[in-house]
Amino acid sequence: MVLGLALQVESWAVAGKLLLIWFLVLLSSASVAHLIAKAARQKGIEPWKQ
C-alpha cells in the first residue's frame, strides 16, 4: 500500500517521507508490543498456550 502511494507521488522527497513514516510505524509497533509483553511477564501473566 505504501509502495503504491510512493509510486504515485510527484516528487522523490514525498516518496521518501512516506517510506520513512511507514518504517517508523513498523518500528514503534514492534517496540510497543515488546514492552507490553515484557510488562505482562514481569507481573506473572503467562503467554497463551493452545
Distance bins in CASP14 RR format, pairs under 12 A and 6 or more apart:
PFRMAT RR
TARGET T0000
AUTHOR 0000-0000-0000
RMODE 2
METHOD distances of the structure
MODEL  1
1 7 0 0 0 0 0 1 0 0 0 0 0
1 8 0 0 0 0 0 1 0 0 0 0 0
1 18 0 0 0 0 0 1 0 0 0 0 0
1 19 0 0 0 0 0 1 0 0 0 0 0
1 22 0 0 0 0 1 0 0 0 0 0 0
1 25 0 0 0 0 0 1 0 0 0 0 0
2 8 0 0 0 0 0 1 0 0 0 0 0
2 9 0 0 0 0 0 1 0 0 0 0 0
2 14 0 0 0 0 0 1 0 0 0 0 0
2 15 0 0 0 0 1 0 0 0 0 0 0
2 16 0 0 0 0 0 1 0 0 0 0 0
2 17 0 0 0 0 0 1 0 0 0 0 0
2 18 1 0 1 0 0 0 0 0 0 0 0
2 19 1 0 0 1 0 0 0 0 0 0 0
2 20 0 0 0 0 0 1 0 0 0 0 0
2 21 0 0 0 0 1 0 0 0 0 0 0
2 22 1 0 1 0 0 0 0 0 0 0 0
2 23 0 0 0 0 1 0 0 0 0 0 0
2 24 0 0 0 0 0 1 0 0 0 0 0
2 25 0 0 0 0 1 0 0 0 0 0 0
2 26 0 0 0 0 1 0 0 0 0 0 0
3 9 0 0 0 0 0 1 0 0 0 0 0
3 15 0 0 0 0 1 0 0 0 0 0 0
3 16 0 0 0 0 0 1 0 0 0 0 0
3 18 0 0 0 0 1 0 0 0 0 0 0
3 19 0 0 0 0 1 0 0 0 0 0 0
3 22 0 0 0 0 1 0 0 0 0 0 0
4 15 0 0 0 0 1 0 0 0 0 0 0
4 18 0 0 0 0 1 0 0 0 0 0 0
4 19 0 0 0 0 0 1 0 0 0 0 0
4 22 0 0 0 0 0 1 0 0 0 0 0
5 14 0 0 0 0 1 0 0 0 0 0 0
5 15 0 0 0 0 1 0 0 0 0 0 0
5 16 0 0 0 0 0 1 0 0 0 0 0
5 17 0 0 0 0 0 1 0 0 0 0 0
5 18 1 0 1 0 0 0 0 0 0 0 0
5 19 0 0 0 0 1 0 0 0 0 0 0
5 21 0 0 0 0 0 1 0 0 0 0 0
5 22 0 0 0 0 1 0 0 0 0 0 0
6 12 0 0 0 0 1 0 0 0 0 0 0
6 13 0 0 0 0 0 1 0 0 0 0 0
6 14 0 0 0 0 1 0 0 0 0 0 0
6 15 1 0 1 0 0 0 0 0 0 0 0
6 16 1 0 0 1 0 0 0 0 0 0 0
6 17 0 0 0 0 1 0 0 0 0 0 0
6 18 1 0 1 0 0 0 0 0 0 0 0
6 19 1 0 0 1 0 0 0 0 0 0 0
6 20 0 0 0 0 0 1 0 0 0 0 0
6 21 0 0 0 0 0 1 0 0 0 0 0
6 22 0 0 0 0 1 0 0 0 0 0 0
6 23 0 0 0 0 0 1 0 0 0 0 0
7 14 0 0 0 0 0 1 0 0 0 0 0
7 15 1 0 0 1 0 0 0 0 0 0 0
7 16 0 0 0 0 0 1 0 0 0 0 0
7 18 0 0 0 0 0 1 0 0 0 0 0
7 19 0 0 0 0 0 1 0 0 0 0 0
8 14 0 0 0 0 1 0 0 0 0 0 0
8 15 0 0 0 0 1 0 0 0 0 0 0
8 18 0 0 0 0 1 0 0 0 0 0 0
9 15 1 0 1 0 0 0 0 0 0 0 0
9 16 0 0 0 0 1 0 0 0 0 0 0
9 17 0 0 0 0 1 0 0 0 0 0 0
9 18 1 0 0 1 0 0 0 0 0 0 0
9 19 0 0 0 0 0 1 0 0 0 0 0
10 18 0 0 0 0 0 1 0 0 0 0 0
11 17 0 0 0 0 1 0 0 0 0 0 0
11 18 0 0 0 0 0 1 0 0 0 0 0
12 18 0 0 0 0 0 1 0 0 0 0 0
12 19 0 0 0 0 0 1 0 0 0 0 0
13 19 0 0 0 0 0 1 0 0 0 0 0
13 20 0 0 0 0 0 1 0 0 0 0 0
14 20 0 0 0 0 0 1 0 0 0 0 0
14 21 0 0 0 0 0 1 0 0 0 0 0
15 21 0 0 0 0 0 1 0 0 0 0 0
15 22 0 0 0 0 0 1 0 0 0 0 0
16 22 0 0 0 0 1 0 0 0 0 0 0
16 23 0 0 0 0 1 0 0 0 0 0 0
16 24 0 0 0 0 0 1 0 0 0 0 0
17 23 0 0 0 0 0 1 0 0 0 0 0
17 24 0 0 0 0 0 1 0 0 0 0 0
18 24 0 0 0 0 0 1 0 0 0 0 0
18 25 0 0 0 0 0 1 0 0 0 0 0
19 25 0 0 0 0 0 1 0 0 0 0 0
19 26 0 0 0 0 0 1 0 0 0 0 0
20 26 0 0 0 0 0 1 0 0 0 0 0
20 27 0 0 0 0 0 1 0 0 0 0 0
21 27 0 0 0 0 0 1 0 0 0 0 0
21 28 0 0 0 0 0 1 0 0 0 0 0
22 28 0 0 0 0 0 1 0 0 0 0 0
22 29 0 0 0 0 0 1 0 0 0 0 0
23 29 0 0 0 0 0 1 0 0 0 0 0
23 30 0 0 0 0 0 1 0 0 0 0 0
24 30 0 0 0 0 0 1 0 0 0 0 0
24 31 0 0 0 0 0 1 0 0 0 0 0
25 31 0 0 0 0 0 1 0 0 0 0 0
25 32 0 0 0 0 0 1 0 0 0 0 0
26 32 0 0 0 0 0 1 0 0 0 0 0
26 33 0 0 0 0 0 1 0 0 0 0 0
27 33 0 0 0 0 0 1 0 0 0 0 0
27 34 0 0 0 0 0 1 0 0 0 0 0
28 34 0 0 0 0 0 1 0 0 0 0 0
28 35 0 0 0 0 0 1 0 0 0 0 0
29 35 0 0 0 0 0 1 0 0 0 0 0
29 36 0 0 0 0 0 1 0 0 0 0 0
30 36 0 0 0 0 0 1 0 0 0 0 0
30 37 0 0 0 0 0 1 0 0 0 0 0
31 37 0 0 0 0 0 1 0 0 0 0 0
31 38 0 0 0 0 0 1 0 0 0 0 0
32 38 0 0 0 0 0 1 0 0 0 0 0
32 39 0 0 0 0 0 1 0 0 0 0 0
33 39 0 0 0 0 0 1 0 0 0 0 0
33 40 0 0 0 0 0 1 0 0 0 0 0
34 40 0 0 0 0 0 1 0 0 0 0 0
34 41 0 0 0 0 0 1 0 0 0 0 0
35 41 0 0 0 0 0 1 0 0 0 0 0
35 42 0 0 0 0 0 1 0 0 0 0 0
36 42 0 0 0 0 0 1 0 0 0 0 0
36 43 0 0 0 0 0 1 0 0 0 0 0
36 45 0 0 0 0 0 1 0 0 0 0 0
36 47 0 0 0 0 0 1 0 0 0 0 0
37 43 0 0 0 0 0 1 0 0 0 0 0
37 44 0 0 0 0 0 1 0 0 0 0 0
37 45 0 0 0 0 1 0 0 0 0 0 0
37 46 0 0 0 0 0 1 0 0 0 0 0
37 47 1 0 0 1 0 0 0 0 0 0 0
37 48 0 0 0 0 0 1 0 0 0 0 0
38 44 0 0 0 0 0 1 0 0 0 0 0
38 45 0 0 0 0 0 1 0 0 0 0 0
38 47 0 0 0 0 0 1 0 0 0 0 0
39 45 0 0 0 0 1 0 0 0 0 0 0
40 46 0 0 0 0 1 0 0 0 0 0 0
40 47 0 0 0 0 1 0 0 0 0 0 0
40 48 0 0 0 0 0 1 0 0 0 0 0
41 47 0 0 0 0 1 0 0 0 0 0 0
END
